[in-house]
Structure formats: C-alpha cells, structure tokens
Amino acid sequence: MSPFLKSLFAGQSYNPASFFLLAGPCVVESHEGVFEVASSVKQTCAELGIPVVFKASYRKANRSSGSSFTGVGDDIAGEILQSVRQTLKLPVVTDIHTPEEAPWAASFADVLQIPAVLCRQTDLLVSAAKTGKIINIKKGQFLSGPAMQFAVDKVNQAGNQQVILTERGNSFGYQDLVVDMRNIPWMKQTGAPVVMDVTHALQQPNQPAGVTGGQPEMIETIALSALAAGADGLFIETHPNPAQAKSDGANMLPLGQLKDLLKKALAVRRACQS
C-alpha cells in the first residue's frame, strides 16, 4: 500500500493484504441517510479488515435532466460530511467540479475526486493538487488507460504525488458502457493505486426518459474481475433502498448486500496473492 494510503487509513484496523474501499451513497440526501450508510459501511469493513473511505457527493453537477436532484445545498452537505469525519472517524471522498471548489471541499474531505468527464481539465487538476489532499482522478469514458498518465503528471507537476486513478468503463455506443480490464494494469504502470468504480461502470446513460439506467445485477462480476485484474481498491455506491435513491439508484448496490459481496471480493484477492 502506498505511504499516503497508509496515512489515510492510519486510524483503522485492517489487513494490509486487503484491497481498500470507497463506498457510500451517490449524493448527500440527508443527515440521517448519510449516517445510516456510513455507520453500516464502517462496521462491515471493520469486521472484514478492509480499509474504507466514505464516499458521498455534496452536489451532483452532472445530471441527465435539469429537473434531477442535485443536492441539499453545498454548505449543508459539507457540514454533514465533516460530521462523518469527526463523529465516525472515517476519511471522506467527494467530487469537485471547478477550480474554485477545491479549497472549500478540502476543508472537510480527505480525498478530492475529479469526475471522469473533467479528468482533462488542467485548471481543476492543478487547483485540487495544490490543496495537498489525495486526488482521485476518474478515467474519462472517452480515454484509454495509458492516456491517464497525463492527468497524473499534471497533479505531480503541481507538487502533489498523492494520486489515485479510477476506472469506470468506456462509452459503448450512445447509451452503454463497457469495461476493458486491460486499463487496470495499464494505469498501474503510472505508479498510482488503481480503483475500479464498480457501480458507475454499470450505468446506461442518456436514456430517453432523462434518467440514467443501470445493470446492478453485474456488480459482483465487475468487482471480482477487477480484483483479479490487479485493482488495488473498489468504489461502490450503496444505499439502503436504491429504488428510492435520489441519484444513480439504477446502478447502486443495496446496502444489505455489501457484506456478502466484500467477502467474495476478499476471497478473490487472497487467491490472486497466493
């Protein structure tokens, strides 16, 4: 595990041979909802010895329809995520969308995430890098794994060596994504830890109704395949009731199914290391 990841997980008891996890709901919906998911994820990961970062976006800027839910308000969401850090002692990862957001988000997040569609935005990458936080860059749906070297270089050249790369599939036609597992070992050649965004890779975007679809029945397939291909971590959006989630419910994992999935993922990880 990279030194900066060891520092990130310093407060957690975990098996160093395990993969790490970024997990939580797509977006902050309410204080109660966030703490329900965060508490459950923390307990599950502690039992299994998996280091975890709690994930929730304070705002969803990339939505199919202008009428879609975007958040409860940036300041309120930021306060809720800060409360997760302070109360549950969990590190937090959240998305940023503009250079101006980086310093503010860095006040309550341990990891700043660059959305896939923005991974080539130099000003955004540099601003995020200058906060000194860990930067998780999602690979664009339009890029190959090797092309992410340039995004890593931008962050490094801004004085920050703490970079994670996340695979989330490539556009396949107009309304589907496909995961090319070759991108995992290709991106590992940059020296950055590589994560598989399991749930976003199963989106079916740009549907006629203006709501993104998904294939959650394939979550286990993508997660286990990614670990077999060498992924260092998994990114999984989860919700107590995905059908009622206000964002990305079509591709999220029900919270009650997370533990069983992680047990299988650990078995694959151990098999690949033996």
Buried (B, 14 or more C-beta within 10 A) or exposed (E): BBEBBEBBBEEBEBEEEBBBBBBBBBBBBBBEBBBBBBBBBBEBBBEBBBBBBBBBBBBBBBBEEEEBBBBBEBEBBBBBBBBBBEEBEBBBBBBBBEBEBBBBBBEBBBBBBBBBBBBBBEEBBBBBBBBEBBBBBBBBBEBBBEBBBBBBEBBBEBEBBBBBBBBBBBBEEEBBBEBBBEBBEBBBEBEBBBBBBBBBBBBBBBBEEEBBBBBBEBBBEBBBBBBBBBBBBBBBBBBBEBEEBBBBBBBBBBBEEBBEBBEEBBEBBEEEEE
